[in-house]
């Protein structure tokens, strides 16, 4: 009995290959993998596998910074999923085509994390899984409303009109749950979404946790910016530091 328990523990917690004999019995299937056994079994790049496992919090770089080490052996199910993912990965150019945008716009949306990279290391070549691209588009689709609105512009054009980078406008839309419009939400890609310029401008004016910029305060109060600065310095007007997006 104890022999059976020990054998089962070894099978399930160590990278024992299928058919290997442990305490007189063959291993029915491989339950966990090391980097080397996964690389050998699936014929995949050990470097890519390690980077993906690091993205998932299952591996970390060695102190030397050149190699990775697993925090624990990885279940076979996870290795199978990663193997399937690898076959579907898109580079930045193809991911841009998937979303209907150019590569430079892909980079802009990736930098703040709006679109998730498959490998999240800074020096890793940007690769994307369609699942994550669909997730980004899905967030925009969730904001689509059927009601009509005036002064509708695609997001990129609207960003030029308000003089704010496109990726920041997308963040503002998602954070403030602004309504979007699309002719066919089911098949819409990034350029197909429209936002009301009037609504966007109104939200931008009050998007900093209920505060406004000094220039906006001067306009509201009907005084010049120098007076606003003086009132701030004397404590008549309270100010606070706001982290820009």
C-alpha positions as CSV (number, residue, x, y, z in Angstrom):
1,X,0.0,0.0,0.0
2,X,2.7,2.5,1.0
3,X,4.6,1.4,-2.1
4,X,1.6,2.3,-4.3
5,X,1.2,5.7,-2.7
6,X,4.9,6.5,-3.1
7,X,4.8,5.4,-6.8
8,X,1.7,7.5,-7.5
9,X,3.3,10.5,-5.8
10,X,6.4,10.1,-8.0
11,X,4.3,9.7,-11.2
12,X,2.3,12.9,-10.5
13,X,5.0,15.1,-9.2
14,X,8.1,14.3,-11.2
15,X,8.7,14.4,-15.0
16,X,8.4,10.6,-15.5
17,X,7.8,9.7,-19.1
18,X,5.0,7.4,-20.1
19,X,6.0,3.7,-19.8
20,X,9.0,4.3,-17.5
21,X,9.1,1.8,-14.7
22,X,8.9,3.1,-11.1
23,X,8.8,0.6,-8.2
24,X,7.9,-2.2,-10.5
25,X,5.0,-0.5,-12.5
26,X,5.0,1.5,-15.7
27,X,4.0,5.2,-15.7
28,X,0.5,5.4,-17.4
29,X,1.1,8.9,-18.7
30,X,3.4,11.8,-18.1
31,X,1.7,14.2,-15.7
32,X,4.3,17.0,-15.4
33,X,7.3,18.3,-17.4
34,X,10.6,20.1,-17.0
35,X,11.9,22.4,-19.7
36,X,14.0,19.7,-21.1
37,X,11.4,17.0,-21.2
38,X,8.8,19.4,-22.8
39,X,11.3,20.5,-25.4
40,X,12.2,16.9,-26.2
41,X,8.6,15.6,-26.2
42,X,7.0,18.4,-28.2
43,X,10.0,19.6,-30.3
44,X,9.4,23.2,-29.4
45,X,11.8,26.0,-28.7
46,X,12.9,25.8,-25.1
47,X,13.6,29.6,-25.2
48,X,10.0,30.4,-26.3
49,X,8.5,27.9,-23.8
50,X,10.5,29.4,-21.0
51,X,9.5,32.9,-21.9
52,X,5.8,31.9,-22.0
53,X,6.0,30.1,-18.7
54,X,7.7,33.2,-17.2
55,X,4.8,35.3,-18.5
56,X,2.4,32.9,-16.7
57,X,4.4,33.2,-13.5
58,X,5.6,29.6,-13.7
59,X,9.3,30.3,-14.4
60,X,11.8,33.1,-13.7
61,X,15.1,34.2,-15.0
62,X,18.3,33.0,-13.3
63,X,20.5,35.6,-11.7
64,X,22.7,35.6,-14.7
65,X,19.8,36.7,-16.8
66,X,20.6,34.3,-19.6
67,X,18.5,31.3,-18.7
68,X,15.2,30.4,-17.0
69,X,14.4,28.2,-14.1
70,X,11.0,26.6,-13.3
71,X,9.3,27.3,-10.0
72,X,7.9,23.8,-10.2
73,X,7.4,21.1,-12.8
74,X,4.6,22.1,-15.2
75,X,1.5,20.1,-15.7
76,X,1.2,18.4,-19.1
77,X,-2.2,20.2,-19.7
78,X,-0.4,23.5,-19.6
79,X,2.3,22.4,-22.0
80,X,-0.4,21.1,-24.4
81,X,-2.1,24.4,-24.3
82,X,1.1,26.3,-25.0
83,X,2.0,24.0,-27.8
84,X,-1.4,24.7,-29.4
85,X,-0.9,28.5,-28.8
86,X,2.4,28.5,-30.6
87,X,0.8,27.4,-33.8
88,X,-1.6,30.3,-33.8
89,X,0.7,33.2,-32.9
90,X,0.9,36.2,-35.1
91,X,3.7,38.8,-35.5
92,X,3.0,42.5,-35.1
93,X,2.3,43.0,-38.8
94,X,-0.2,40.1,-39.1
95,X,-1.8,41.1,-35.8
96,X,-2.3,44.6,-37.1
97,X,-4.0,43.1,-40.2
98,X,-6.2,41.0,-37.9
99,X,-7.3,44.2,-36.2
100,X,-7.4,46.3,-39.4
101,X,-4.6,48.6,-38.4
102,X,-1.0,49.3,-39.4
103,X,2.0,48.0,-37.5
104,X,2.9,51.4,-35.9
105,X,-0.7,51.5,-34.4
106,X,-0.2,48.0,-33.1
107,X,2.8,49.1,-31.2
108,X,1.0,52.1,-29.8
109,X,-1.9,49.9,-28.5
110,X,0.6,47.4,-27.1
111,X,2.7,49.7,-25.1
112,X,0.1,50.6,-22.4
113,X,-1.1,47.0,-22.4
114,X,-4.4,47.6,-24.2
115,X,-3.4,44.7,-26.5
116,X,-1.6,41.9,-24.7
117,X,1.6,40.4,-26.0
118,X,2.0,36.7,-25.7
119,X,5.5,37.0,-24.4
120,X,5.5,39.9,-21.9
121,X,9.3,40.4,-21.6
122,X,10.5,43.8,-22.8
123,X,13.1,42.4,-25.2
124,X,10.9,39.7,-26.6
125,X,9.7,40.1,-30.2
126,X,6.0,41.1,-30.1
127,X,3.9,38.1,-30.8
128,X,0.1,38.0,-30.4
129,X,-2.5,35.3,-29.9
130,X,-5.8,35.8,-31.8
131,X,-7.6,35.1,-28.4
132,X,-6.0,38.2,-26.9
133,X,-6.8,40.3,-30.0
134,X,-10.4,39.2,-29.9
135,X,-10.4,40.1,-26.2
136,X,-9.4,43.7,-27.1
137,X,-11.9,44.0,-29.8
138,X,-14.5,42.5,-27.5
139,X,-14.1,45.3,-25.0
140,X,-14.8,47.8,-27.8
141,X,-17.8,45.8,-29.0
142,X,-19.2,45.8,-25.5
143,X,-19.4,49.6,-25.7
144,X,-21.4,49.7,-28.9
145,X,-24.9,51.3,-28.6
146,X,-27.6,51.3,-31.2
147,X,-28.8,54.9,-30.5
148,X,-27.7,57.5,-32.9
149,X,-25.2,60.3,-32.0
150,X,-23.9,63.4,-33.6
151,X,-20.4,64.2,-34.8
152,X,-19.2,60.6,-35.0
153,X,-15.6,59.9,-35.9
154,X,-13.4,56.8,-36.0
155,X,-11.1,56.6,-32.9
156,X,-7.9,57.5,-34.7
157,X,-9.4,60.6,-36.3
158,X,-11.0,61.6,-33.0
159,X,-7.6,61.4,-31.3
160,X,-6.2,63.8,-33.8
161,X,-9.1,66.2,-33.3
162,X,-8.6,66.3,-29.5
163,X,-4.8,66.2,-29.9
164,X,-4.4,63.1,-27.7
165,X,-2.6,59.9,-28.7
166,X,-4.9,57.2,-30.0
167,X,-3.9,54.7,-27.3
168,X,-4.9,57.3,-24.6
169,X,-8.2,57.9,-26.3
170,X,-8.9,54.2,-26.2
171,X,-8.1,54.1,-22.5
172,X,-10.4,57.0,-21.9
173,X,-13.2,55.3,-23.8
174,X,-12.8,52.1,-21.9
175,X,-12.3,53.6,-18.5
176,X,-15.2,56.0,-18.8
177,X,-17.4,53.5,-20.6
178,X,-18.1,55.8,-23.4
179,X,-20.6,54.7,-26.0
180,X,-19.3,53.6,-29.4
181,X,-21.0,53.0,-32.7
182,X,-20.4,50.5,-35.5
183,X,-22.4,49.6,-38.6
184,X,-21.9,45.9,-37.9
185,X,-20.6,45.3,-34.4
186,X,-20.3,41.5,-35.1
187,X,-17.7,41.9,-37.8
188,X,-16.3,45.3,-36.7
189,X,-12.5,45.8,-36.5
190,X,-10.7,48.7,-34.9
191,X,-11.2,51.3,-37.7
192,X,-15.0,50.5,-37.7
193,X,-15.7,51.9,-34.3
194,X,-17.0,55.5,-34.0
195,X,-17.0,57.8,-31.0
196,X,-18.9,61.0,-30.5
197,X,-16.4,63.9,-30.6
198,X,-18.6,66.0,-28.4
199,X,-18.9,63.3,-25.8
200,X,-15.2,62.6,-25.9
201,X,-14.3,66.3,-25.4
202,X,-16.7,66.6,-22.5
203,X,-15.2,63.6,-20.8
204,X,-11.6,64.7,-21.4
205,X,-12.4,68.0,-19.7
206,X,-13.4,66.1,-16.5
207,X,-11.3,63.0,-16.8
208,X,-8.7,63.7,-14.1
209,X,-10.6,62.5,-11.0
210,X,-12.9,65.5,-11.0
211,X,-10.2,68.1,-11.4
212,X,-9.5,70.4,-14.3
213,X,-6.3,71.9,-15.7
214,X,-5.4,75.5,-14.6
215,X,-6.2,76.8,-18.1
216,X,-9.7,75.2,-17.9
217,X,-10.2,76.6,-14.5
218,X,-9.3,80.1,-15.8
219,X,-11.9,79.8,-18.5
220,X,-14.6,78.6,-16.1
221,X,-13.9,81.4,-13.7
222,X,-13.4,84.1,-16.4
223,X,-10.0,85.1,-15.1
224,X,-6.4,84.8,-16.5
225,X,-4.0,82.0,-15.9
226,X,-1.7,84.2,-13.8
227,X,-4.6,84.9,-11.3
228,X,-5.3,81.2,-11.2
229,X,-1.6,80.5,-10.3
230,X,-1.7,83.1,-7.6
231,X,-4.9,81.7,-6.1
232,X,-3.3,78.2,-6.1
233,X,-0.1,79.5,-4.4
234,X,-2.1,81.2,-1.6
235,X,-4.2,78.1,-1.1
236,X,-7.5,79.7,-2.1
237,X,-7.8,77.2,-4.9
238,X,-6.7,73.6,-3.9
239,X,-4.6,71.7,-6.3
240,X,-3.5,68.1,-6.6
241,X,-1.0,66.1,-8.6
242,X,-2.7,63.9,-11.2
243,X,-0.8,61.0,-13.0
244,X,-1.2,61.4,-16.7
245,X,-2.1,58.3,-18.7
